[in-house]
């Protein structure tokens, strides 16, 4: 479980022409973008990426990654998962859970 990766967001569409890409962010805290992270396309192997910049625009983070210098390169990342190692994340509060912890659980309806 120590090397488990948590799916924190999905790279969405390019923003502008300089390589920024919008993230569909699944976490409550934007501070988690400071953690080291990986990008995974489909079921392929995750690869480590380095953020050069991150800013917020209309409630969503925009990310600029090393090696992504234009709109075409950002478009190639559309749909990739943004993964963070579980070990780099804070423990969830008592009334919180990571989605990965809930997968496979039974659902009980009233």
N, CA, C and O of each residue as an XYZ file, in Angstrom:
440
protein
N       0.829     -1.195      0.000
C       0.000      0.000      0.000
C       0.868      1.252      0.000
O       0.392      2.331     -0.352
N       2.133      1.125      0.389
C       3.004      2.291      0.467
C       3.228      2.922     -0.900
O       3.339      4.144     -1.000
N       3.298      2.103     -1.969
C       3.511      2.712     -3.280
C       2.224      2.910     -4.053
O       2.255      3.115     -5.267
N       1.114      2.853     -3.380
C      -0.176      3.063     -4.042
C      -0.276      4.503     -4.554
O       0.089      5.453     -3.862
N      -0.774      4.633     -5.767
C      -0.971      5.952     -6.361
C      -2.443      6.325     -6.255
O      -3.322      5.497     -6.495
N      -2.702      7.561     -5.897
C      -4.059      8.068     -5.749
C      -4.379      8.961     -6.950
O      -3.617      9.872     -7.273
N      -5.505      8.696     -7.606
C      -5.961      9.479     -8.762
C      -6.543     10.791     -8.236
O      -7.637     10.810     -7.672
N      -5.803     11.892     -8.426
C      -6.205     13.188     -7.881
C      -6.905     14.083     -8.896
O      -7.553     15.058     -8.515
N      -6.785     13.770    -10.160
C      -7.410     14.595    -11.181
C      -7.150     14.026    -12.563
O      -6.388     13.075    -12.737
N      -7.808     14.636    -13.543
C      -7.648     14.217    -14.935
C      -7.274     15.439    -15.760
O      -7.889     16.498    -15.634
N      -6.265     15.287    -16.603
C      -5.875     16.391    -17.466
C      -6.964     16.555    -18.524
O      -7.312     15.609    -19.231
N      -7.483     17.755    -18.616
C      -8.628     18.018    -19.489
C      -8.161     18.658    -20.787
O      -7.484     18.014    -21.588
N      -8.509     19.884    -20.994
C      -8.234     20.528    -22.284
C      -7.089     21.540    -22.157
O      -6.819     22.042    -21.066
N      -6.426     21.833    -23.267
C      -5.405     22.882    -23.250
C      -6.039     24.234    -22.957
O      -7.215     24.458    -23.243
N      -5.252     25.125    -22.388
C      -5.708     26.489    -22.125
C      -4.673     27.428    -22.728
O      -3.542     27.508    -22.249
N      -5.060     28.127    -23.763
C      -4.133     29.047    -24.416
C      -3.174     28.322    -25.343
O      -3.400     27.173    -25.722
N      -2.093     29.016    -25.704
C      -1.155     28.460    -26.695
C       0.220     28.133    -26.109
O       1.109     27.687    -26.835
N       0.402     28.350    -24.803
C       1.724     28.169    -24.209
C       1.901     26.842    -23.482
O       2.898     26.658    -22.784
N       0.953     25.907    -23.629
C       1.118     24.584    -23.051
C       0.399     24.335    -21.741
O       0.486     23.236    -21.192
N      -0.315     25.335    -21.224
C      -1.068     25.100    -19.990
C      -2.218     24.138    -20.270
O      -2.785     24.122    -21.362
N      -2.546     23.340    -19.263
C      -3.638     22.394    -19.413
C      -4.532     22.455    -18.173
O      -4.051     22.509    -17.042
N      -5.850     22.445    -18.417
C      -6.833     22.455    -17.328
C      -6.874     21.083    -16.678
O      -6.682     20.061    -17.337
N      -7.129     21.077    -15.373
C      -7.253     19.822    -14.644
C      -8.656     19.712    -14.078
O      -9.154     20.650    -13.456
N      -9.296     18.571    -14.290
C     -10.530     18.254    -13.564
C     -10.049     17.690    -12.232
O      -9.707     16.512    -12.139
N     -10.026     18.531    -11.208
C      -9.394     18.251     -9.929
C     -10.382     17.576     -8.999
O     -11.481     18.090     -8.788
N     -10.005     16.415     -8.430
C     -10.891     15.641     -7.581
C     -10.654     15.862     -6.089
O     -11.394     15.324     -5.266
N      -9.657     16.627     -5.734
C      -9.313     16.809     -4.321
C      -9.886     18.117     -3.782
O     -10.207     19.034     -4.539
N     -10.004     18.179     -2.478
C     -10.489     19.405     -1.839
C      -9.399     20.469     -1.755
O      -9.686     21.664     -1.829
N      -8.168     20.042     -1.603
C      -7.085     20.985     -1.350
C      -6.213     21.216     -2.576
O      -5.689     20.267     -3.160
N      -6.058     22.481     -2.965
C      -5.143     22.782     -4.071
C      -3.686     22.612     -3.660
O      -2.811     22.522     -4.521
N      -3.412     22.567     -2.362
C      -2.041     22.413     -1.893
C      -1.458     21.063     -2.279
O      -0.238     20.892     -2.284
N      -2.312     20.107     -2.601
C      -1.828     18.785     -2.995
C      -1.090     18.830     -4.325
O      -0.384     17.882     -4.668
N      -1.241     19.912     -5.077
C      -0.501     20.048     -6.329
C       0.985     20.285     -6.081
O       1.786     20.232     -7.015
N       1.360     20.546     -4.826
C       2.773     20.711     -4.494
C       3.483     19.373     -4.332
O       4.713     19.325     -4.324
N       2.730     18.290     -4.204
C       3.317     16.960     -4.038
C       3.912     16.492     -5.363
O       3.497     16.964     -6.422
N       4.871     15.576     -5.325
C       5.353     15.005     -6.585
C       4.218     14.233     -7.244
O       3.421     13.599     -6.553
N       4.135     14.276     -8.563
C       3.055     13.548     -9.211
C       3.480     12.921    -10.522
O       4.523     13.236    -11.095
N       2.619     12.014    -10.969
C       2.843     11.232    -12.172
C       1.637     11.391    -13.089
O       0.540     11.714    -12.634
N       1.849     11.161    -14.385
C       0.781     11.195    -15.377
C       0.680      9.792    -15.980
O       1.689      9.159    -16.289
N      -0.561      9.320    -16.140
C      -0.779      7.997    -16.707
C      -1.798      8.082    -17.829
O      -2.910      8.573    -17.635
N      -1.414      7.603    -18.998
C      -2.314      7.538    -20.150
C      -2.918      6.144    -20.204
O      -2.197      5.157    -20.351
N      -4.239      6.058    -20.086
C      -4.917      4.767    -20.139
C      -4.418      3.819    -19.069
O      -4.343      4.175    -17.893
N      -4.074      2.599    -19.487
C      -3.560      1.623    -18.526
C      -2.035      1.505    -18.634
O      -1.442      0.559    -18.117
N      -1.414      2.465    -19.304
C       0.046      2.459    -19.446
C       0.737      2.744    -18.115
O       0.095      3.048    -17.110
N       2.033      2.638    -18.140
C       2.824      2.896    -16.937
C       2.831      4.392    -16.634
O       2.984      5.203    -17.547
N       2.667      4.767    -15.370
C       2.743      6.186    -15.008
C       4.166      6.714    -15.224
O       5.143      5.983    -15.058
N       4.264      7.988    -15.594
C       5.576      8.615    -15.727
C       5.612      9.882    -14.886
O       4.641     10.638    -14.837
N       6.726     10.100    -14.237
C       6.894     11.261    -13.355
C       6.939     12.520    -14.200
O       7.586     12.548    -15.247
N       6.256     13.555    -13.750
C       6.273     14.847    -14.435
C       6.622     15.929    -13.426
O       6.434     15.765    -12.221
N       7.126     17.016    -13.937
C       7.496     18.144    -13.081
C       6.671     19.357    -13.473
O       6.632     19.752    -14.638
N       6.022     19.934    -12.492
C       5.234     21.144    -12.739
C       6.156     22.353    -12.748
O       6.971     22.539    -11.845
N       6.014     23.164    -13.773
C       6.750     24.425    -13.833
C       5.942     25.545    -13.203
O       6.498     26.476    -12.622
N       4.618     25.445    -13.323
C       3.737     26.474    -12.768
C       2.338     25.909    -12.600
O       1.926     24.989    -13.307
N       1.625     26.478    -11.656
C       0.225     26.127    -11.444
C      -0.499     27.391    -11.019
O      -0.020     28.134    -10.163
N      -1.642     27.628    -11.614
C      -2.470     28.774    -11.226
C      -3.925     28.376    -11.363
O      -4.255     27.388    -12.019
N      -4.787     29.152    -10.738
C      -6.219     28.856    -10.773
C      -6.912     29.795    -11.732
O      -6.609     30.987    -11.794
N      -7.862     29.231    -12.489
C      -8.640     30.008    -13.450
C     -10.071     29.471    -13.433
O     -10.304     28.308    -13.761
N     -11.013     30.307    -13.054
C     -12.432     29.932    -13.003
C     -12.666     28.660    -12.190
O     -13.435     27.787    -12.592
N     -11.998     28.568    -11.049
C     -12.220     27.464    -10.127
C     -11.501     26.168    -10.461
O     -11.691     25.162     -9.777
N     -10.684     26.175    -11.493
C      -9.936     24.965    -11.870
C      -8.458     25.282    -11.966
O      -8.079     26.378    -12.379
N      -7.615     24.322    -11.582
C      -6.185     24.567    -11.736
C      -5.744     24.441    -13.188
O      -6.232     23.595    -13.937
N      -4.816     25.300    -13.560
C      -4.135     25.219    -14.846
C      -2.693     24.848    -14.545
O      -2.048     25.466    -13.698
N      -2.199     23.852    -15.230
C      -0.882     23.325    -14.942
C       0.016     23.467    -16.158
O      -0.398     23.200    -17.286
N       1.243     23.886    -15.919
C       2.250     23.941    -16.967
C       3.324     22.917    -16.598
O       3.967     23.034    -15.554
N       3.512     21.930    -17.445
C       4.443     20.838    -17.183
C       5.729     21.005    -17.974
O       5.728     21.538    -19.084
N       6.810     20.548    -17.394
C       8.093     20.546    -18.087
C       7.968     19.717    -19.365
O       7.426     18.612    -19.339
N       8.464     20.243    -20.469
C       8.410     19.537    -21.743
C       7.131     19.754    -22.531
O       7.001     19.260    -23.651
N       6.187     20.486    -21.960
C       4.921     20.787    -22.651
C       4.936     22.281    -22.943
O       4.589     23.098    -22.090
N       5.347     22.627    -24.174
C       5.597     24.028    -24.493
C       4.541     24.677    -25.377
O       4.602     25.883    -25.619
N       3.567     23.898    -25.868
C       2.564     24.503    -26.730
C       1.235     23.757    -26.620
O       1.121     22.737    -25.941
N       0.247     24.297    -27.306
C      -1.113     23.745    -27.250
C      -1.175     22.301    -27.762
O      -1.914     21.483    -27.214
N      -0.419     21.989    -28.789
C      -0.427     20.643    -29.355
C       0.089     19.619    -28.342
O      -0.489     18.541    -28.200
N       1.163     19.948    -27.646
C       1.712     19.042    -26.628
C       0.734     18.872    -25.469
O       0.600     17.775    -24.927
N       0.049     19.951    -25.086
C      -0.952     19.868    -24.011
C      -2.139     19.015    -24.456
O      -2.669     18.233    -23.667
N      -2.552     19.158    -25.694
C      -3.673     18.370    -26.228
C      -3.361     16.877    -26.185
O      -4.260     16.067    -25.960
N      -2.113     16.507    -26.396
C      -1.708     15.097    -26.372
C      -1.891     14.478    -24.987
O      -1.951     13.254    -24.867
N      -1.980     15.292    -23.950
C      -2.144     14.793    -22.582
C      -3.608     14.725    -22.147
O      -3.904     14.266    -21.044
N      -4.507     15.171    -22.989
C      -5.933     15.169    -22.631
C      -6.370     13.762    -22.218
O      -6.097     12.782    -22.911
N      -7.052     13.686    -21.080
C      -7.574     12.412    -20.588
C      -6.621     11.629    -19.706
O      -7.013     10.613    -19.132
N      -5.387     12.072    -19.583
C      -4.429     11.369    -18.714
C      -4.790     11.583    -17.251
O      -5.289     12.644    -16.873
N      -4.537     10.578    -16.441
C      -4.757     10.683    -14.999
C      -3.582     11.385    -14.349
O      -2.433     11.197    -14.748
N      -3.877     12.196    -13.343
C      -2.860     12.841    -12.529
C      -2.807     12.062    -11.222
O      -3.775     12.049    -10.461
N      -1.674     11.411    -10.962
C      -1.532     10.524     -9.816
C      -0.535     11.087     -8.811
O       0.464     11.704     -9.179
N      -0.832     10.860     -7.534
C       0.042     11.291     -6.445
C       0.301     10.067     -5.568
O      -0.634      9.322     -5.273
N       1.545      9.842     -5.144
C       1.806      8.715     -4.248
C       1.064      8.903     -2.923
O       1.095      9.983     -2.334
N       0.414      7.868     -2.472
C      -0.348      7.939     -1.230
C       0.530      8.401     -0.064
O       0.072      9.138      0.809
N       1.786      7.969     -0.053
C       2.692      8.312      1.044
C       2.936      9.818      1.157
O       3.306     10.304      2.226
N       2.733     10.563      0.062
C       2.973     12.008      0.106
C       1.718     12.799      0.497
O       1.766     14.024      0.604
N       0.609     12.108      0.706
C      -0.649     12.773      1.055
C      -0.894     12.716      2.557
O      -0.427     11.800      3.234
N      -1.627     13.698      3.074
C      -1.974     13.649      4.496
C      -2.989     12.542      4.750
O      -3.745     12.160      3.857
N      -2.998     12.040      5.961
C      -4.001     11.035      6.330
C      -5.378     11.690      6.283
O      -5.523     12.842      6.693
N      -6.400     10.973      5.788
C      -7.737     11.574      5.761
C      -8.273     11.763      7.178
O      -7.946     11.005      8.092
N      -9.104     12.792      7.337
C      -9.759     13.032      8.619
C     -10.716     11.888      8.921
O     -10.943     11.026      8.071
N     -11.269     11.874     10.103
C     -12.155     10.786     10.522
C     -13.372     10.631      9.611
O     -13.807      9.507      9.356
N     -13.930     11.739      9.114
C     -15.125     11.683      8.272
C     -14.793     11.769      6.780
O     -15.677     12.050      5.971
N     -13.538     11.532      6.404
C     -13.110     11.593      5.015
C     -12.546     10.238      4.583
O     -12.231      9.383      5.412
N     -12.427     10.067      3.269
C     -11.804      8.859      2.722
C     -11.306      9.172      1.323
O     -11.852     10.038      0.638
N     -10.280      8.472      0.908
C      -9.859      8.545     -0.475
C     -10.753      7.588     -1.267
O     -11.093      6.511     -0.778
N     -11.127      7.971     -2.471
C     -12.015      7.146     -3.286
C     -11.437      5.741     -3.447
O     -12.180      4.760     -3.409
N     -10.126      5.635     -3.625
C      -9.492      4.326     -3.788
C      -9.763      3.409     -2.590
O      -9.801      2.188     -2.745
N      -9.952      3.983     -1.399
C     -10.259      3.185     -0.210
C     -11.675      2.641     -0.232
O     -11.984      1.680      0.473
N     -12.539      3.249     -1.038
C     -13.942      2.841     -1.082
C     -14.230      1.856     -2.200
O     -15.261      1.185     -2.176
N     -13.352      1.757     -3.168
C     -13.582      0.855     -4.296
C     -13.694     -0.576     -3.790
O     -12.843     -1.041     -3.031
N     -14.741     -1.270     -4.211
C     -14.960     -2.636     -3.802
C     -15.798     -2.789     -2.552
O     -16.144     -3.908     -2.173
N     -16.133     -1.676     -1.900
C     -16.969     -1.740     -0.693
C     -18.429     -1.985     -1.085
O     -18.856     -1.651     -2.190
N     -19.173     -2.569     -0.165
C     -20.599     -2.762     -0.374
C     -21.327     -1.434     -0.182
O     -20.937     -0.620      0.656
N     -22.377     -1.222     -0.953
C     -23.210     -0.039     -0.824
C     -24.540     -0.475     -0.230
O     -25.196     -1.371     -0.762
N     -24.935      0.144      0.854
C     -26.201     -0.189      1.508
C     -27.162      0.966      1.347
O     -26.835      2.103      1.688
N     -28.327      0.691      0.837
C     -29.356      1.713      0.666
C     -30.382      1.581      1.781
O     -30.639      0.473      2.252
N     -30.972      2.693      2.211
C     -31.974      2.604      3.292
C     -33.228      1.873      2.845
O     -34.163      1.713      3.630
